[in-house]
Amino acid sequence: MKKVSFIIPCYRSEKTLGSVVEEIRTTMDKMADRYDYDIFLINDSSPDGTAGVIKKLCEENDRIRGISFARNFGQHAALMAGFRYSDGDICVALDDDGQTPANQVDRLLDAIENGADAVYAKYDHKKHSGFRNFGSRVNDLMLRIMLSKPKELFVSSYFAVKRFVVEDMIRYENSYPYVIGLVLRSTKAIVNVDIDHRDRMEGSSGYTLKKLLGLWFNGFTAFSVKPLRIATFIGGVSACMGLLYGLYVIIRRLIIDIPDEAMGFAALMSAIVFFGGMILLMLGLIGEYIGRIYISMNNSPQYVIRDRWNLDK
């Protein structure tokens, strides 16, 4: 019998977590002849009573394992902690707000049994806010450009992966984990299955513009050097433009012999500001890479665990 490990990052979910866990239990009881299961709840230093709810759930059910971070490290760090402690043949990640229906997990599991190494839920009608949907579209574009994600592949927070993919993912110990990038570098046998998307049970998304920008930076600085190559290309194009303009000035003065004209101050300042801004942008990008290398060399942790329940140390 195979085992399924459910990984749930938790943040501001004290009112929804119990319902999500109960839905998992009810669904998996119907498949008891095929799968054993356990549930990992990772509290990402939530400011509400999420940690207390996790502790209570662990006391009531020995299939539930709890982890509580010392501070907020983000959704992807929480996923990595769950993956490291899990031992399931299949790991399923889902949200804590009830938007990812646990009662349809059989669709993900069937796709894994049919040969896929990773399966992502695909939604026809997402119930996220307009801001969150915009962030998802930008993230998808970034993945396609920077990490060579297939255009037809839809990625989401509800997915299942085989054990060997998890083992490869947890080898990554640097400070900025990006789960989608780790899956893409582990296997190409990734498929989508259609899943219904629900409205949130309570509250609103914890993703702010700052967190989304941080997530995008993690993606293309941790797993791709394409930004540096794009910077090199832009620098080369700018240099060629400058050379061509210099030749044009020489030809005007020496061959065509057109009299000097007053240089337009606005045009000059525009060129200075444009190229100065591009230089600073590229230097900032290089500095971002160097800074992340420095932080990784200092062994900055992916996460720090304060408490754990139903887990051996």
C-alpha positions as CSV (number, residue, x, y, z in Angstrom):
1,M,0.0,0.0,0.0
2,K,1.3,3.4,-1.0
3,K,1.5,6.4,1.4
4,V,0.4,9.9,0.7
5,S,1.8,12.8,2.6
6,F,-0.2,16.1,2.6
7,I,1.9,19.2,3.0
8,I,0.0,22.4,4.1
9,P,1.7,25.7,4.7
10,C,-0.4,27.6,7.3
11,Y,-0.8,31.3,7.8
12,R,-3.8,33.0,9.3
13,S,-5.8,29.9,9.0
14,E,-7.1,29.1,12.6
15,K,-10.7,29.2,11.3
16,T,-10.2,27.1,8.2
17,L,-7.6,24.5,9.0
18,G,-9.9,22.2,10.9
19,S,-12.3,22.0,7.9
20,V,-9.4,21.3,5.4
21,V,-8.0,18.5,7.6
22,E,-11.4,16.9,8.1
23,E,-12.0,17.0,4.3
24,I,-8.7,15.2,3.8
25,R,-9.6,12.6,6.4
26,T,-13.0,11.9,4.9
27,T,-11.6,11.7,1.3
28,M,-8.7,9.4,2.2
29,D,-10.9,7.1,4.3
30,K,-12.8,6.4,1.1
31,M,-9.5,5.3,-0.5
32,A,-8.2,3.3,2.5
33,D,-7.8,0.2,0.4
34,R,-5.3,2.0,-1.8
35,Y,-3.5,4.5,0.3
36,D,-2.2,5.3,3.8
37,Y,-1.7,8.9,4.6
38,D,-0.4,11.5,7.0
39,I,-0.7,15.3,7.1
40,F,2.0,17.9,7.8
41,L,0.8,21.3,9.0
42,I,3.5,24.0,8.9
43,N,2.8,27.2,10.8
44,D,4.7,30.0,9.1
45,S,4.8,32.1,12.3
46,S,1.1,33.1,11.9
47,P,0.1,36.1,14.1
48,D,-3.3,34.5,15.0
49,G,-4.0,31.2,16.8
50,T,-2.9,28.9,14.0
51,A,-0.2,27.3,16.1
52,G,-2.6,26.4,18.8
53,V,-5.0,24.9,16.3
54,I,-2.2,22.8,14.8
55,K,-1.2,21.6,18.3
56,K,-4.7,20.6,19.1
57,L,-5.2,18.7,15.9
58,C,-1.9,16.8,16.5
59,E,-3.1,15.8,19.9
60,E,-6.4,14.5,18.5
61,N,-5.0,12.6,15.5
62,D,-1.6,10.9,15.4
63,R,-1.7,11.0,11.6
64,I,-1.2,14.8,11.8
65,R,2.3,16.2,12.3
66,G,2.9,19.9,13.2
67,I,5.8,22.3,12.7
68,S,5.9,25.9,13.8
69,F,8.5,28.4,12.5
70,A,10.2,30.9,14.8
71,R,9.5,33.7,12.2
72,N,7.8,34.1,8.9
73,F,9.9,32.4,6.1
74,G,7.3,32.2,3.4
75,Q,5.2,29.5,1.7
76,H,8.0,27.9,-0.2
77,A,10.2,27.5,2.9
78,A,7.2,25.9,4.7
79,L,6.7,23.5,1.8
80,M,10.4,22.5,2.0
81,A,10.1,21.8,5.7
82,G,7.1,19.5,5.1
83,F,8.9,17.7,2.3
84,R,11.9,17.1,4.4
85,Y,10.0,15.5,7.2
86,S,7.5,13.5,5.0
87,D,8.1,9.9,4.0
88,G,5.1,9.4,1.6
89,D,5.5,7.7,-1.7
90,I,3.5,10.7,-3.1
91,C,3.5,14.2,-1.6
92,V,0.5,16.5,-2.1
93,A,0.7,20.2,-1.5
94,L,-2.4,22.3,-1.0
95,D,-3.6,25.5,0.6
96,D,-4.9,26.1,4.1
97,D,-7.9,28.2,3.1
98,G,-10.1,25.6,1.5
99,Q,-9.7,26.9,-2.0
100,T,-7.9,23.8,-3.2
101,P,-10.5,21.0,-2.8
102,A,-9.0,18.0,-1.0
103,N,-12.0,15.9,-2.0
104,Q,-10.6,15.9,-5.6
105,V,-7.1,14.7,-4.7
106,D,-7.9,11.4,-6.4
107,R,-7.5,13.2,-9.7
108,L,-4.0,14.1,-8.9
109,L,-3.2,10.6,-7.5
110,D,-4.6,8.9,-10.6
111,A,-2.4,11.0,-12.9
112,I,0.6,10.0,-10.8
113,E,-0.4,6.3,-11.0
114,N,-0.7,6.8,-14.8
115,G,3.0,7.7,-15.1
116,A,3.3,11.4,-14.4
117,D,6.1,12.4,-12.0
118,A,4.4,15.7,-11.0
119,V,0.8,16.8,-11.4
120,Y,-0.5,20.4,-11.1
121,A,-4.2,21.3,-10.6
122,K,-5.6,23.5,-13.4
123,Y,-8.5,25.8,-12.8
124,D,-11.0,26.9,-15.4
125,H,-12.3,29.7,-13.2
126,K,-9.9,30.9,-10.4
127,K,-11.6,32.5,-7.4
128,H,-8.6,34.6,-6.4
129,S,-8.7,38.4,-6.3
130,G,-7.8,40.4,-9.4
131,F,-4.4,41.4,-7.8
132,R,-3.6,37.7,-7.1
133,N,-4.6,36.7,-10.6
134,F,-2.4,39.4,-12.1
135,G,0.5,38.2,-10.0
136,S,-0.1,34.6,-11.2
137,R,0.0,35.7,-14.8
138,V,3.3,37.6,-14.3
139,N,4.7,34.6,-12.5
140,D,3.7,32.4,-15.4
141,L,5.4,34.7,-17.9
142,M,8.5,34.7,-15.7
143,L,8.6,30.9,-15.5
144,R,8.3,30.6,-19.3
145,I,11.1,33.1,-20.0
146,M,13.5,32.4,-17.2
147,L,13.0,28.7,-16.3
148,S,11.8,27.4,-19.7
149,K,8.4,26.2,-18.4
150,P,6.3,24.8,-21.2
151,K,3.7,27.3,-22.4
152,E,0.8,24.8,-22.0
153,L,1.7,23.9,-18.4
154,F,-0.3,25.6,-15.7
155,V,1.3,25.7,-12.3
156,S,-0.6,26.2,-9.0
157,S,-0.2,25.7,-5.3
158,Y,-2.2,22.4,-5.5
159,F,0.1,19.7,-6.8
160,A,1.4,16.2,-6.3
161,V,4.9,14.8,-6.8
162,K,6.5,11.4,-6.6
163,R,9.0,10.5,-3.9
164,F,12.1,10.7,-6.1
165,V,11.2,14.3,-7.1
166,V,10.9,15.2,-3.4
167,E,14.3,13.6,-2.7
168,D,15.9,15.7,-5.4
169,M,14.1,18.9,-4.2
170,I,15.2,18.6,-0.6
171,R,18.9,18.4,-1.7
172,Y,18.5,22.2,-2.2
173,E,19.6,23.8,1.0
174,N,20.2,27.4,0.0
175,S,18.4,30.3,1.6
176,Y,15.9,31.0,-1.2
177,P,13.9,28.0,-2.1
178,Y,11.5,28.1,-5.1
179,V,9.5,25.0,-5.3
180,I,8.3,25.3,-8.9
181,G,11.9,25.8,-10.1
182,L,12.9,22.7,-8.2
183,V,10.2,20.6,-9.7
184,L,11.0,21.9,-13.3
185,R,14.7,21.0,-12.9
186,S,13.8,17.5,-11.5
187,T,11.6,16.1,-14.2
188,K,9.8,16.9,-17.5
189,A,7.0,14.4,-16.9
190,I,4.6,17.1,-15.6
191,V,0.9,17.2,-16.4
192,N,-2.2,19.1,-15.5
193,V,-5.6,17.8,-14.3
194,D,-8.7,19.9,-14.1
195,I,-9.8,20.8,-10.6
196,D,-12.5,23.1,-9.3
197,H,-11.4,26.2,-7.5
198,R,-13.4,27.5,-4.5
199,D,-13.9,30.8,-2.8
200,R,-11.9,31.4,0.3
201,M,-13.7,30.3,3.5
202,E,-12.3,33.2,5.5
203,G,-10.1,36.3,5.1
204,S,-8.0,37.3,2.1
205,S,-4.8,36.2,0.5
206,G,-1.6,36.8,2.5
207,Y,0.3,37.6,-0.7
208,T,1.2,41.3,-0.9
209,L,3.0,43.1,-3.7
210,K,6.2,42.9,-1.7
211,K,5.9,39.1,-1.2
212,L,5.1,38.6,-4.9
213,L,8.1,40.6,-6.0
214,G,10.3,38.6,-3.5
215,L,8.9,35.4,-5.0
216,W,9.7,36.4,-8.6
217,F,13.2,37.4,-7.5
218,N,13.7,34.0,-5.9
219,G,12.6,32.3,-9.2
220,F,14.9,34.0,-11.7
221,T,17.9,34.6,-9.5
222,A,18.1,31.2,-7.8
223,F,17.5,29.0,-10.9
224,S,18.4,31.0,-14.0
225,V,21.3,33.2,-15.4
226,K,19.1,34.5,-18.2
227,P,18.7,38.0,-16.5
228,L,22.5,38.4,-16.7
229,R,22.4,37.3,-20.3
230,I,19.6,39.8,-21.0
231,A,21.7,42.5,-19.3
232,T,24.7,41.6,-21.5
233,F,22.5,41.8,-24.7
234,I,21.0,45.2,-23.7
235,G,24.5,46.4,-23.0
236,G,25.7,45.2,-26.4
237,V,22.8,46.8,-28.2
238,S,23.4,50.1,-26.4
239,A,27.1,50.0,-27.3
240,C,26.3,49.4,-30.9
241,M,23.8,52.3,-30.9
242,G,26.4,54.6,-29.4
243,L,29.0,53.5,-32.0
244,L,26.6,54.1,-34.9
245,Y,25.7,57.5,-33.6
246,G,29.3,58.4,-33.3
247,L,29.9,57.3,-36.9
248,Y,26.9,59.4,-38.0
249,V,28.4,62.5,-36.2
250,I,31.8,62.0,-37.9
251,I,30.2,61.6,-41.3
252,R,28.1,64.8,-40.8
253,R,31.2,66.8,-39.9
254,L,33.9,65.5,-42.2
255,I,32.1,64.2,-45.3
256,I,28.8,65.9,-45.6
257,D,30.3,69.0,-44.1
258,I,27.1,70.2,-42.4
259,P,27.6,73.2,-40.1
260,D,27.5,72.7,-36.3
261,E,24.2,73.0,-34.7
262,A,23.4,73.5,-31.1
263,M,23.0,70.2,-29.3
264,G,19.4,69.8,-27.9
265,F,19.7,69.9,-24.1
266,A,16.5,67.8,-23.6
267,A,17.8,65.1,-26.0
268,L,21.2,65.0,-24.2
269,M,19.7,64.7,-20.8
270,S,17.3,62.0,-22.0
271,A,20.2,60.0,-23.3
272,I,22.2,60.5,-20.1
273,V,19.2,59.5,-17.8
274,F,18.3,56.5,-20.0
275,F,21.8,55.0,-20.2
276,G,22.6,55.9,-16.6
277,G,19.4,54.2,-15.5
278,M,20.2,51.1,-17.5
279,I,23.7,50.9,-16.0
280,L,22.3,51.2,-12.5
281,L,19.7,48.6,-13.2
282,M,22.2,46.1,-14.5
283,L,24.6,46.8,-11.5
284,G,21.6,46.2,-9.1
285,L,20.8,42.9,-10.8
286,I,24.5,41.8,-10.5
287,G,24.5,42.9,-6.9
288,E,21.3,40.9,-6.2
289,Y,23.1,37.7,-7.4
290,I,26.2,38.5,-5.4
291,G,24.2,39.3,-2.3
292,R,22.4,36.0,-2.5
293,I,25.7,34.1,-3.0
294,Y,27.0,35.9,0.1
295,I,23.9,35.1,2.2
296,S,24.1,31.4,1.1
297,M,27.8,31.2,1.9
298,N,26.9,32.4,5.4
299,N,24.6,29.4,5.8
300,S,21.5,31.5,6.3
301,P,18.7,28.9,7.0
302,Q,15.7,28.2,4.9
303,Y,13.7,28.1,8.1
304,V,14.0,27.9,11.9
305,I,11.7,25.5,13.8
306,R,10.5,26.6,17.2
307,D,8.0,23.8,17.9
308,R,7.1,20.4,16.5
309,W,4.3,18.0,17.3
310,N,4.1,14.2,16.6
311,L,7.6,14.4,15.0
312,D,10.8,12.7,16.2
313,K,13.6,15.2,16.5
